[in-house]
Amino acid sequence: MQMPTQRLLDVDTSVDRADDPRLDYARTLDRAFVHRESLAEVFVTDTQSLGGDAHAAAAQLPRSHAYFGDHLLSPRLHDPVLLLEACRQVGLAIAHSHYGVPFDHKFVLTTLGVSITRPDRMVVGPLPCALKMLCSVEDKRVKEGRVVGYDCRFRLFVDGAEVGSAVVGLRFKSPESYGKLRLSNRSGAPVPSTATFEFAVAGEAPAPYLVGRGNSDNVVLAGLGTDVDVTSASLRVLPQHPSMFDHAQDHLPGMVLAEAGRQLALNALLETRGASPAKTYPAEIIASFSSFGELEPRTDLLARVVPAEEAGTDVYYTQGGTVEYPTTSDSATGPIPVEVDVRQRDESICRLDIGLVRLPS
């Protein structure tokens, strides 16, 4: 996992952190810029152009949140998925504010990734966390004078320290183009909506602590099981969830698949190595989407903890499978890699590479 992850999360270090203007943390952006219905789900507070395709952005990470804050880690750490959501929101916001993408266009995710190199800087403190993001827009696609897609690569900073990197790949579709794309993918079948679709129960949901959660309302897996070295489950779709389904969708959101992959990876490490999710931090989450996740078919997930001999020389294990978390970005230690395949109708729709770090007791 290490080499592909590194290439995917490479960022343009020429965007120097000293170059960004003073960022505003006083209020969140208009929710329309980040495609949210609820104000409580908006985390970005500012975006500013640094010239060309370089941007700076700010977000405030809450100390408590019913979804992003529902974890068992002690001390409590900010959720990497929350940082990824903040970056995703920046990618949406600058599309509208800096690249002129119309508000009626649909945004399609191609890639999501976050790598936290300083988990020690992610401890939830007495104040909300001020996250600074330096964004480099790459692989910009232009058609007939309009920007129709790009990849956003981020450097992430907390209290002046660089804590990690992220990538968000987006493609922009007009309502007409998006409608044709969805019908084409579905062989002309009508497109459903989570607002009215009734999801079948895929099996019993596991106890939340088995997937690193405290609240069963945030468990997105069902029918959990392990056979030899493969841990499997089906997706438990929660269409009324206020964070994962802030508004109605005609497909499974990429962030939901990323959450399901994270939960399954934590359980896989528990089942195969005895590593408690309460002491395991998902320092890397990389998702590549090959097709839309449709609402009708069952969605299955398969996870495999990559053996040390396959993972590369920069991943090591101590007795009991414990990896001390790195305190600097150039540490010789690395996360334990877990591969997750998300499948519908026996075909892969999403591949996730997740790096889990064991926190010291």
Helices and strands as residue ranges (DSSP letters): H 2-8, G 17-19, G 31-34, G 39-41, E 44-51, E 54-61, H 80-97, E 106-116, G 119-121, E 129-143, E 146-158, E 161-173, H 175-185, G 208-211, G 216-218, E 221-227, E 230-235, H 254-273, G 277-279, E 280-289, E 299-305, H 308-311, E 336-344, E 347-358
